[in-house]
Amino acid sequence: GNTESTFNMLSKSCLRLFEALFVLLLIPACLCRSPVTYYDQINDARDSFMLPEFAGDAVQVNELTERDLKETWSQDTGSSLKDRLQLLQEFEAVTAIDVLLVGFDGEGAGKIKLEEKDFARYFDAILDDHKVHIISTERHQSHDLPVRNKYVYRVKKAKASLHNELQKALTDHLTNAQVRAVPYSVVDSIISSHFEDQSLSYTVYLLNIALPGVAKLDQFPYGYILADPSSTSTHDPNKQSTDCGSTVYASQDRYVWVDLTAGPVTYGPQTSGDGIVTELTIPQVKRFIPEQAQTSPNKDYNLNKQEFIAELANLVFSAIQHLITPPLWRFPVPYVSQITVQIITIHDKGPHADDSHGKQASHSDRGHLDIEAIKEQLGSVLLSGQTLNVKQMSLSFTECELCVSAYTHAVKSHTSNVLTDALRTQVHSYLDSHEMHDWLEHFDDAFWGIRQPPNRQERVIPVFLFDLSFNHILLFERFYQAVSFPDMVLAVQTRTPAALVDFGCNNGQMAFSPQSATRPVLAALLQTGWGVAPTHLTWSEFHGNALENHLWAVAHTPFGYFSHSTRFSFAQRDSAARSVIYSELNRTLSDMKSVMNQFMRYNRELDEVLTLEEQLIFIRRWNLFKYKLDKASSALSLQGFNSTLIYIRSMRPDLRAIRTLVSSVIHKIRTSFICPSDVPTVSIINIAVVVSTVAVCAAMFLLWYREKQPTVTKRTFGYGKFN
C-alpha cells in the first residue's frame, strides 16, 4: 500500500513538472511574437459615439446620402498613421499677387520699357515659401506657426489708357495747386475704379507717370498727403504736422500703389532708431534713368535697368512683408462670438474731479476719445457670427484710491541733456506701463465691473485711460500714448495742445495731439484683441527678430506718428481675420496630432486594431477632415475669411469622433513583456530545466522499479528457499 501511494505521488509530481515545462517553453514564444496583447475585440460602438456626433454635425453628415458615403468618403488611400501625421505638420496658404506696371511700355517717364519676364528671376528668388511668425511671444514659445505662405505672382502691363488718365489728373492738380502736396484721392480714385473692374487678388501698382506739362519737378517735387495741403505742409522745416507726405499708399481695398516719379521723401526717427525712409528707399525713375536718356540712348542703360528691376522687386517684397502677409503680434487669438471693450476713463483732480460717478465732462475740460470711430473701425474686423459692444465708465482719483495707487507707483523720471541756447539738464516724467499693469491686474476685477464671464464665447478687453488735466507731456516709456498687454490696454491723455516727437518727415518734425488717444487706443486694441502687428514691423528669419521699416506706416493706419488717420487699411483688417483663423486652425491641428500621437506609441496601425466597421467610420471621418482642411486652404487663398473659418470650425465634430474612436481602442490595450529580438525562443535556462526535470524523473523511476522487484533470502548453502 505504501509503495503504490508513493508511486501515485511521484506520477502526479512528474505530470505537474511536464505541464510546467510545457508552459515555460510556450510563454517566451508568445511574448516574442507581438509587443502588445489585445484582450478583447472592440464591439460595435456606432450607437455609443457616432449618433451624438451625427446629431451635432447635421450640416456635414445628415445631408450626405448613403451612396455618397460609400462612393466618396469611404475610399481608403492606405496611408499610415505616420503619413497622416505628416499631413498635419503644416498648413499651406496660397497668396496670389498681381504686379501691375503702369507707364512701363514707353509712354511713361524716361520712355522705359520693361517686360514681364524681366522680373521672373528676381521674384523666383525672393518670393519663396515663408512661415507665419509671431513677434511677441511668451518665454520658450516658438515664433513659428505651422502655417506656410506660398506666393503666386503675376506681372503684367496696364493699358496706356490708365497711364493717360493718371497723367491728366496729376497734371491738372499740380498746375493749379500752390503747394505740391497731392491728396491721395487724386490718384486713388482712378486706381480704385480700375481695381474693382480688373483685379480679384492682391495688387501692387507701380506707377511711372510722365508729367511733361509740370515745370520744375526736380526743384519742387511732389508727394501725397491725407490732409488738406493748404492747411499743413511737411515740406516746411519750421512747421509741425500730424500727417506725413509719402509716395506709397495702402488702400482699404486689397491693393497698394507706389508713384515712382514722385518725391523723393524722407521720414523716420530723427536722432536715433531703425527703419528710416531715405531718398534711396524707393527706386525713383529719375535716379536710374538720367534726363539725357529721354532723348538719346545711354550706354549704361542696361546696367541701370537691371538694378532698377531688382529694386522694384525688393519694393514689392517689402509690401508683401508689411501689408499683404505681415507677421502676427500675439498668439493665439481665439474665436469668440461676443467681444466687449470696456473703456474705464480715470480723471485726476481736474475741474470736475468731484462730479458724481459716471458724469461726463466737457471737451474743453477733458480729453476727447472718439468712441464712434472705435466702434466703426473695430466693427470692420469682425468675422461672421461676432458682435462688438463698447462700454464706458468714468472714475476720478477722489473716488478711486486704487487708481491713485497705480498711477503714483507708475510715475518715473528720466534725466537728459537738452541743447537750446546752452546745454541744459532736464528731468522728464513718464509712466512705467509694466508697473501700472502689475498694480491694475492685482486689483479685484469686480471693482471695475469687468470680471471675465464664465462663458468662453465672450471676451472682455478693459481699456484704462488716464485723462489728466495738466499741460505737459506724459507718455508710457517716454514714447507711447497707449500700450498693449494680453489682458488689457493702458492709455493716457493730457491737456497739452500739441507735442513734438522724435520723428521727422521731409525736413520737418512730427507732432501729435496728446489730448486725444483715439488712434493709439485703436492700435493697442488691435494688438490685444486681434493680434495685429504694427505696420512698421516685420519678422526676419535671418535675424530671428523683428525689424523696423517705416515706409508703409503712412496714410490709413492707426500705428505710428506719420498719420492722423483712424481708418484701417486692408492690411489691418486681413491680419485681424488671419489671426483668428490661424488660432482656430492651430488648435484643431494640434488636437488631431495629439490624438494620433497617442496611438503611435503602441507601434500599431489602426487597421490592426479596429474592426472593419470601425475602420470604415474612421476612414469616413478622416476623409471629411482632410476635405475640409483642403477647402479651408482654398478659401483662405481667395481671402474668403468667413468661409475659411466655417470650414475650420466644422472640422471639430470629425476630430471629436476620431478622438472618441481612438480612445476607446487605447483603453482596451494592455501591454505585455517583450522579449528582445536577438534572444532565441528556447534559451539555455529552458534546456537546463528540461534536462533537470528528465533526470529527476528518471531517478525516481529507478528507485520505484528497484522497490517493486522480488527479494531473495539465503538460509544455508544448498538449503536455501525462495520467499
C-alpha positions in Angstrom: 0.0 0.0 0.0 2.8 2.4 0.9 4.5 1.6 -2.4 1.5 2.3 -4.5 0.8 5.6 -2.8 4.4 6.6 -3.3 4.1 5.7 -7.0 1.0 7.7 -7.5 2.5 10.7 -5.7 5.6 10.5 -7.9 3.5 10.2 -11.1 1.5 13.3 -10.2 4.6 15.2 -9.5 6.1 14.3 -12.8 2.9 15.2 -14.6 3.0 18.7 -13.0 6.6 19.1 -13.9 5.9 18.3 -17.5 3.0 20.8 -17.5 5.2 23.4 -16.0 7.8 22.6 -18.6 5.3 23.0 -21.5 4.1 26.4 -20.2 7.6 27.6 -19.6 8.5 26.8 -23.2 5.3 28.3 -24.6 5.3 31.7 -22.9 8.5 33.1 -24.4 7.3 32.2 -27.9 4.1 34.1 -27.3 5.8 37.1 -25.9 8.3 37.4 -28.7 5.6 37.2 -31.4 3.9 40.5 -30.6 4.9 43.6 -28.5 1.3 44.2 -27.4 -1.6 41.9 -26.4 -5.2 42.9 -27.1 -7.5 41.2 -24.7 -10.9 41.8 -26.3 -12.1 42.8 -29.6 -13.9 46.2 -29.7 -17.7 45.8 -30.0 -19.7 47.9 -32.4 -19.6 51.4 -30.9 -21.5 53.2 -33.6 -24.5 53.8 -31.4 -22.4 54.8 -28.4 -20.4 57.6 -30.0 -21.4 58.2 -33.6 -25.0 59.0 -33.1 -24.3 62.0 -30.9 -21.8 63.3 -33.3 -24.2 62.9 -36.2 -26.7 64.9 -34.2 -24.3 67.7 -33.7 -23.0 67.5 -37.2 -26.2 67.8 -39.2 -24.8 70.0 -41.9 -21.9 67.7 -42.8 -23.3 64.2 -42.3 -27.1 64.2 -42.4 -27.0 65.9 -45.8 -24.8 63.1 -47.2 -26.6 60.2 -48.8 -25.6 56.6 -48.2 -24.3 56.5 -51.8 -22.1 59.5 -51.2 -20.8 57.9 -48.0 -19.9 54.7 -49.8 -18.5 56.1 -53.1 -16.9 59.4 -52.0 -16.0 59.3 -48.3 -15.2 55.6 -47.8 -12.1 55.4 -50.0 -9.1 54.3 -48.1 -5.8 55.6 -49.6 -3.8 53.2 -47.4 -2.0 56.0 -45.6 -0.3 55.0 -42.4 -0.5 56.9 -39.1 2.9 58.4 -39.8 1.7 59.7 -43.2 -1.4 61.2 -41.7 0.7 62.9 -39.1 2.9 64.4 -41.8 -0.2 66.0 -43.4 -0.9 67.8 -40.2 2.5 69.3 -39.7 1.9 72.4 -41.9 -1.0 74.2 -43.4 -0.3 75.8 -46.8 -1.9 79.1 -47.6 -1.5 80.3 -51.2 -1.4 84.1 -51.7 -1.9 85.4 -55.3 -0.2 88.7 -56.0 -0.6 90.8 -59.2 2.2 93.3 -60.0 0.8 95.9 -62.5 3.2 98.0 -64.4 1.8 101.4 -65.3 3.7 103.5 -67.8 6.4 101.0 -68.5 5.6 100.4 -72.1 7.4 103.5 -73.4 4.6 106.0 -72.5 5.9 106.9 -69.0 8.8 108.9 -67.7 12.1 108.1 -69.3 10.4 106.1 -72.0 11.2 103.0 -70.1 10.1 99.6 -71.4 10.0 96.7 -69.1 8.8 93.2 -69.9 7.0 90.8 -67.6 9.8 88.2 -68.0 12.4 90.7 -66.7 11.0 90.2 -63.1 10.9 86.4 -63.2 14.3 85.6 -61.8 14.0 88.2 -59.0 10.6 87.1 -57.8 11.6 83.5 -58.1 14.4 84.2 -55.7 12.6 86.3 -53.1 9.1 85.0 -53.2 9.9 81.7 -51.7 7.6 80.0 -49.2 7.6 81.7 -45.8 6.3 80.6 -42.5 3.9 82.7 -40.5 5.7 84.2 -37.5 4.7 85.7 -34.1 6.6 88.8 -32.9 5.6 88.9 -29.2 5.8 85.5 -27.6 6.0 84.1 -24.1 9.2 82.7 -22.8 10.2 79.4 -24.5 7.4 79.8 -27.1 8.3 79.4 -30.7 8.0 82.3 -33.1 6.9 80.0 -35.9 3.4 78.8 -36.7 2.6 75.5 -38.6 1.4 77.7 -41.4 3.3 78.3 -44.6 2.6 81.1 -47.1 3.1 80.2 -50.7 3.2 83.1 -53.1 2.0 83.0 -56.7 2.7 86.2 -58.6 1.8 87.6 -62.0 3.5 90.6 -63.6 1.6 92.4 -66.3 1.4 95.7 -68.1 -1.5 98.1 -67.7 -3.1 99.6 -70.7 -1.9 103.0 -71.8 -5.3 104.5 -71.0 -4.7 104.0 -67.3 -1.4 105.9 -67.5 -3.1 108.7 -69.6 -5.9 109.1 -67.1 -3.4 109.4 -64.2 -1.2 111.7 -66.1 -4.1 114.1 -66.8 -5.3 114.1 -63.2 -1.9 114.8 -61.7 -1.1 117.5 -64.3 -4.3 119.3 -63.7 -3.8 119.3 -59.9 -0.1 120.2 -59.9 -0.6 123.0 -62.4 -3.3 124.7 -60.3 -2.0 123.9 -56.8 0.2 126.3 -54.8 1.7 123.5 -52.7 2.9 120.4 -54.3 1.3 118.1 -51.8 -1.3 116.0 -53.7 -4.2 114.4 -51.8 -4.1 110.6 -52.1 -7.6 110.7 -53.5 -6.5 112.3 -56.8 -4.7 109.1 -57.8 -6.6 106.6 -55.7 -10.0 107.4 -57.1 -8.7 106.3 -60.6 -6.8 103.2 -59.4 -9.8 102.1 -57.2 -12.1 102.0 -60.2 -9.5 100.0 -62.2 -9.0 97.6 -59.3 -12.8 96.9 -59.0 -13.0 96.2 -62.7 -9.9 94.2 -63.3 -8.5 92.5 -60.1 -9.5 89.7 -57.8 -6.3 89.2 -55.9 -3.8 91.5 -54.0 -2.4 94.0 -56.5 0.7 96.2 -56.3 0.6 99.1 -58.8 4.0 100.5 -59.9 3.3 104.0 -61.4 5.7 105.6 -63.8 3.8 108.7 -64.9 5.2 111.2 -67.4 4.4 114.8 -66.5 5.8 117.0 -69.3 3.3 119.8 -68.5 4.5 120.3 -64.9 7.5 122.6 -64.6 10.4 122.4 -62.2 9.7 118.9 -60.9 13.3 118.5 -59.9 13.3 121.6 -57.8 9.8 121.3 -56.4 9.0 117.5 -56.2 5.5 116.5 -55.2 4.3 113.9 -52.7 0.9 112.7 -51.4 -0.9 113.5 -48.2 -4.2 112.8 -46.5 -4.8 116.3 -45.1 -5.7 119.4 -47.0 -2.3 120.6 -48.3 -3.3 124.2 -47.9 -3.5 123.9 -44.1 -0.3 122.0 -43.3 2.8 121.2 -45.2 5.5 118.8 -44.1 7.9 120.4 -46.6 8.3 123.5 -44.3 11.0 122.7 -41.8 9.6 125.3 -39.4 6.2 123.7 -39.4 5.0 120.8 -37.4 2.4 118.3 -38.9 0.4 115.4 -37.7 0.5 113.9 -41.2 3.5 112.9 -43.3 3.6 113.1 -47.0 4.8 110.0 -48.9 4.7 108.3 -52.3 3.1 105.0 -51.2 -0.5 104.2 -50.4 -2.3 101.1 -49.0 -6.0 101.2 -49.7 -8.9 100.0 -47.8 -9.3 97.5 -50.7 -6.7 95.0 -51.3 -4.2 97.0 -53.4 -1.1 99.1 -53.0 0.3 101.8 -55.3 3.7 103.5 -55.4 4.4 106.6 -57.5 8.0 106.2 -58.8 8.1 109.7 -60.3 7.1 111.5 -57.1 9.4 112.5 -54.3 12.0 111.9 -53.0 10.6 111.7 -49.5 12.3 111.0 -46.2 10.8 110.2 -42.8 11.6 108.1 -39.7 13.3 108.5 -36.3 15.2 111.8 -36.0 18.0 111.3 -33.5 18.2 107.5 -33.3 16.3 104.5 -34.4 15.8 102.0 -37.2 13.7 101.8 -40.3 14.4 105.3 -41.7 13.0 106.0 -45.2 15.7 107.8 -47.2 16.0 109.0 -50.8 17.3 105.6 -51.7 14.5 103.6 -50.2 12.1 104.0 -53.1 13.6 103.4 -56.6 12.7 106.6 -58.3 12.8 106.6 -62.1 15.0 109.7 -62.4 17.6 108.0 -60.2 18.1 105.2 -62.7 17.3 106.9 -65.9 19.2 110.2 -66.3 17.4 113.1 -68.0 19.5 112.8 -71.2 18.4 109.3 -71.6 14.9 110.6 -72.7 16.4 112.0 -75.9 19.5 109.8 -76.5 20.4 106.3 -75.6 22.6 105.9 -72.5 25.5 103.4 -72.7 24.8 102.4 -69.1 21.1 101.9 -69.6 21.1 98.1 -69.5 23.1 98.0 -66.2 20.8 100.6 -64.6 17.8 98.7 -65.9 18.7 95.5 -64.2 19.4 97.4 -60.9 16.1 99.2 -61.3 14.2 96.0 -61.7 15.9 94.4 -58.7 14.9 97.3 -56.5 11.4 97.2 -57.8 11.2 93.5 -56.9 12.5 94.3 -53.4 9.9 97.1 -53.1 7.1 94.6 -53.9 8.5 92.1 -51.4 8.5 94.8 -48.7 4.8 95.5 -49.4 4.2 91.8 -49.0 6.0 91.6 -45.7 4.3 94.6 -44.1 0.9 94.7 -45.7 -0.2 91.6 -47.5 1.1 88.8 -45.2 2.5 90.6 -42.1 3.5 88.7 -39.0 1.3 88.3 -36.0 1.8 90.4 -32.9 0.3 87.9 -30.4 -1.0 84.4 -30.5 -3.4 82.8 -30.0 -6.5 84.9 -30.7 -9.4 82.5 -30.0 -12.7 83.0 -31.8 -15.5 84.4 -29.6 -19.0 85.4 -30.6 -19.1 88.4 -28.2 -16.3 91.0 -27.8 -16.8 93.7 -25.2 -14.4 96.7 -25.0 -14.8 98.2 -21.5 -13.3 101.7 -21.5 -12.6 103.0 -18.0 -11.7 106.7 -18.1 -9.9 107.8 -14.9 -9.7 111.6 -14.3 -7.3 113.3 -11.9 -8.2 116.4 -9.8 -9.4 118.5 -12.6 -12.3 121.0 -12.6 -14.9 118.2 -12.4 -13.0 115.8 -10.2 -15.7 115.9 -7.6 -18.5 115.0 -10.0 -20.7 112.1 -9.3 -19.8 108.7 -10.7 -20.2 108.4 -14.5 -20.8 112.1 -15.2 -19.4 113.3 -18.5 -17.1 116.3 -18.6 -17.0 118.9 -21.4 -14.4 118.6 -24.2 -12.7 121.8 -23.1 -12.0 120.4 -19.7 -11.1 116.9 -20.6 -9.6 114.9 -23.4 -11.5 113.5 -26.3 -11.8 109.9 -27.1 -13.7 109.2 -30.3 -15.9 106.3 -29.3 -17.8 106.2 -32.6 -14.5 105.9 -34.6 -13.5 103.0 -32.3 -16.9 101.2 -32.8 -16.8 101.7 -36.6 -13.2 100.6 -37.1 -13.3 97.6 -34.8 -16.6 96.6 -36.3 -14.9 96.3 -39.7 -12.6 93.5 -38.4 -15.3 91.2 -37.0 -15.8 87.9 -38.6 -19.1 86.1 -39.3 -21.1 85.5 -36.1 -19.2 88.1 -34.0 -20.6 91.1 -32.3 -18.9 94.1 -30.7 -20.0 96.0 -27.6 -18.2 99.1 -26.4 -19.0 100.2 -22.9 -17.8 103.3 -20.9 -17.4 104.2 -17.3 -15.8 107.2 -15.7 -14.0 107.5 -12.4 -12.0 110.2 -10.6 -9.0 110.0 -8.3 -11.2 111.2 -5.4 -13.4 108.1 -5.6 -10.8 105.5 -6.7 -7.9 105.1 -4.3 -6.7 102.1 -6.4 -6.4 104.3 -9.4 -4.2 106.8 -7.4 -2.0 103.9 -6.1 -1.5 102.5 -9.6 -0.7 106.0 -11.1 1.7 107.1 -8.4 3.7 103.9 -8.5 3.9 104.1 -12.3 5.3 107.7 -12.4 9.0 107.6 -13.1 11.6 110.3 -14.1 14.2 110.5 -16.8 17.1 112.9 -17.0 18.5 114.1 -20.3 20.7 116.9 -21.7 18.9 119.3 -24.0 20.7 121.8 -26.2 18.8 125.1 -26.6 20.8 128.3 -26.1 23.0 126.2 -23.9 23.4 122.7 -22.7 20.8 122.2 -20.0 19.7 119.2 -18.0 16.0 118.4 -17.9 14.0 116.0 -15.9 11.1 114.3 -17.8 8.3 112.4 -16.2 6.9 109.3 -17.8 4.7 106.3 -16.9 6.1 102.8 -16.5 3.5 100.6 -18.2 4.6 97.4 -16.6 4.5 98.8 -13.2 1.0 100.2 -13.8 -0.1 96.9 -15.3 1.1 94.9 -12.3 -0.9 97.1 -9.9 -4.1 97.1 -12.0 -4.1 93.3 -12.6 -3.8 92.6 -8.9 -6.9 94.6 -8.1 -10.2 92.7 -8.0 -11.8 92.9 -11.4 -15.2 93.1 -9.7 -14.3 96.6 -8.7 -14.2 97.7 -12.3 -17.2 95.6 -13.2 -15.2 93.7 -15.8 -15.0 90.3 -14.4 -14.4 87.9 -17.2 -17.6 85.9 -17.9 -17.6 82.1 -17.5 -18.9 81.8 -21.0 -16.0 81.1 -23.3 -17.9 82.7 -26.2 -17.4 86.2 -24.7 -14.2 88.2 -24.1 -13.9 91.5 -22.2 -11.0 93.8 -23.1 -10.5 96.5 -20.5 -9.0 99.9 -21.5 -7.7 102.0 -18.7 -7.5 105.6 -19.9 -5.9 108.1 -17.6 -7.3 111.5 -18.6 -5.0 114.1 -16.8 -5.6 117.8 -16.5 -2.0 119.1 -16.5 -0.4 120.8 -19.5 2.8 118.8 -20.1 3.5 115.6 -21.9 3.3 112.3 -20.1 3.8 109.1 -22.1 4.4 105.4 -21.4 8.1 104.6 -21.6 8.5 108.2 -22.8 7.3 107.3 -26.3 3.8 105.7 -26.3 0.4 107.1 -25.7 -1.1 103.6 -25.4 0.4 100.2 -24.6 -1.0 96.8 -25.3 -0.9 93.9 -22.9 -2.5 90.4 -23.4 -5.3 91.2 -20.9 -5.7 95.0 -21.1 -4.9 98.3 -22.8 -3.3 101.3 -21.0 -3.6 104.8 -22.4 -3.0 108.4 -21.2 -4.3 111.8 -22.3 -3.2 115.3 -21.1 -4.2 118.9 -21.9 -1.1 119.7 -24.0 -2.4 121.1 -27.3 0.4 119.8 -29.4 3.6 117.9 -28.8 6.7 117.2 -30.8 8.1 113.7 -31.1 11.5 112.4 -32.1 10.3 111.6 -35.6 10.8 113.7 -38.7 9.3 113.9 -42.1 10.7 115.7 -45.1 12.9 118.0 -43.0 10.1 118.8 -40.6 9.4 117.4 -37.2 6.3 115.3 -36.5 3.8 116.3 -33.9 0.8 114.6 -32.3 -2.2 115.6 -30.1 -1.9 114.4 -26.5 -5.5 115.5 -25.9 -6.9 112.5 -27.9 -5.7 108.9 -27.5 -8.1 107.6 -30.2 -5.5 106.4 -32.7 -3.2 104.8 -30.1 -6.1 103.1 -28.3 -7.3 101.7 -31.6 -3.8 100.4 -32.4 -3.4 98.8 -28.9 -6.8 97.2 -29.2 -5.8 95.6 -32.5 -2.7 94.2 -30.8 -4.5 92.9 -27.7 -7.8 91.7 -29.2 -6.8 90.6 -32.6 -3.0 90.1 -32.6 -2.3 92.6 -35.3 1.4 93.7 -35.5 2.3 97.4 -36.0 2.6 98.4 -39.7 6.3 99.2 -39.4 7.4 95.8 -38.0 8.1 92.6 -39.8 9.9 89.4 -38.9 13.3 88.4 -40.2 14.0 84.7 -40.3 17.7 85.5 -40.9 18.0 87.8 -37.8 15.5 85.8 -35.7 14.0 89.1 -34.6 11.6 91.9 -35.6 12.8 94.6 -38.0 11.5 98.1 -38.5 10.7 99.9 -41.7 8.5 103.0 -41.6 7.9 103.1 -45.3 4.3 101.8 -45.1 3.4 103.5 -41.8 1.6 106.3 -43.5 -2.0 107.1 -44.7 -4.6 104.7 -43.4 -3.0 103.0 -40.3 -3.5 103.6 -36.6 0.1 102.8 -35.8 2.9 105.4 -35.5 3.2 109.1 -35.7 3.2 109.6 -39.5 -0.5 109.8 -40.0 -3.6 111.2 -38.2 -6.0 108.7 -39.8 -8.1 106.5 -37.6 -9.2 104.3 -40.5 -7.9 100.8 -41.2 -6.4 99.7 -44.5 -6.8 96.2 -45.8 -3.6 95.3 -44.0 -5.1 95.6 -40.6 -8.4 94.0 -41.4 -6.9 91.0 -43.2 -4.3 90.5 -40.5 -7.0 90.5 -37.8 -9.0 87.9 -39.6 -6.0 85.7 -40.2 -5.0 85.8 -36.5 -8.3 84.3 -35.5 -8.2 81.8 -38.4 -4.7 80.7 -37.6 -5.6 80.3 -33.9 -8.6 78.1 -34.6 -6.6 76.1 -37.2 -3.6 75.6 -34.9 -5.9 74.4 -32.1 -7.6 71.9 -34.4 -4.4 70.5 -35.9 -2.7 70.3 -32.5 -5.6 68.3 -31.1 -5.6 65.9 -34.0 -1.9 65.4 -33.8 -2.3 64.7 -30.1 -4.9 62.0 -30.9 -2.6 60.4 -33.5 0.5 60.5 -31.3 -1.5 58.9 -28.5 -1.8 55.8 -30.6 1.6 55.9 -32.4 3.4 55.0 -29.2 1.9 51.5 -29.4 3.6 50.9 -32.8 0.4 49.6 -34.3 -1.7 50.7 -37.3 -5.4 51.3 -36.8 -6.4 48.6 -39.2 -4.6 46.1 -36.9 -6.9 47.1 -34.0 -10.1 48.4 -35.3 -12.9 46.2 -36.6 -13.9 46.5 -40.2 -16.9 48.7 -39.3 -14.8 50.9 -37.0 -12.2 51.3 -39.8 -15.0 52.5 -42.1 -16.1 55.0 -39.5 -12.5 56.3 -39.1 -11.9 56.5 -42.9 -15.0 58.5 -43.5 -14.3 60.9 -40.7 -10.7 61.3 -41.7 -11.7 61.9 -45.4 -14.2 64.6 -44.2 -11.5 66.2 -42.0 -8.9 66.2 -44.8 -11.5 67.6 -47.3 -12.4 70.5 -45.1 -8.8 71.2 -44.5 -8.2 71.5 -48.2 -11.3 73.6 -48.7 -10.1 75.9 -45.9 -6.8 76.4 -47.7 -8.6 77.2 -50.9 -10.9 79.7 -49.3 -8.1 81.4 -47.5 -6.2 81.8 -50.8 -9.2 83.7 -52.1 -9.4 85.9 -49.0 -12.7 84.2 -48.1 -12.1 84.5 -44.3 -15.6 83.7 -43.2 -15.7 80.6 -45.4 -12.3 79.5 -44.1 -13.5 79.9 -40.5 -16.6 77.8 -41.2 -14.6 75.0 -42.7 -12.1 75.0 -39.8 -14.7 75.1 -37.1 -16.7 72.3 -38.9 -13.6 70.1 -38.5 -14.2 69.9 -34.8 -17.0 67.2 -34.9 -14.8 65.0 -37.1 -12.0 65.5 -34.6 -14.2 64.6 -31.7 -15.4 61.4 -33.4 -11.9 60.3 -34.2 -10.7 61.0 -30.7 -13.6 59.0 -29.2 -12.9 56.1 -31.5 -9.1 56.0 -30.8 -9.6 56.5 -27.1 -12.0 53.5 -26.9 -9.3 51.4 -28.6 -6.5 52.6 -26.4 -8.4 51.9 -23.2 -8.6 48.2 -24.2 -4.9 47.8 -24.9 -2.7 46.1 -22.3 1.0 45.9 -22.6 2.9 42.7 -22.0 6.6 41.9 -21.6 8.6 41.9 -24.8 11.4 39.5 -25.5 14.4 41.1 -27.2 14.5 40.0 -30.8 18.1 38.7 -30.6 17.3 36.2 -27.8 16.3 32.7 -29.1 13.0 31.3 -28.2 14.4 28.2 -26.3 17.1 29.6 -24.1 19.8 27.9 -22.0 17.7 28.2 -18.9 14.9 26.3 -20.7 17.3 23.5 -21.7 18.6 23.2 -18.2 15.1 23.0 -16.8 14.2 20.2 -19.2 17.4 18.2 -18.5 17.0 18.6 -14.7 13.3 17.5 -14.9 14.1 14.5 -17.0 17.0 13.5 -14.7 14.8 13.8 -11.6 12.0 11.8 -13.2 14.5 9.0 -14.3 16.0 8.8 -10.8 12.5 8.5 -9.2 11.6 5.8 -11.7 14.7 3.7 -10.9 14.0 3.9 -7.2 10.4 2.8 -7.7 11.5 -0.1 -10.1 14.0 -1.5 -7.6 11.4 -1.4 -4.8 9.0 -3.4 -7.0 11.5 -6.3 -7.7 11.1 -9.6 -5.6 13.6 -10.1 -2.6 15.8 -13.4 -2.3 16.9 -14.6 1.2 19.7 -17.2 1.6 19.2 -19.6 4.6 22.2 -22.0 4.2 24.3 -23.0 1.4 22.4 -25.8 -0.5 19.3 -25.4 1.6 18.0 -22.1 0.8 14.4 -21.3 0.0 12.8 -18.7 -2.0 10.4 -16.5 0.0 
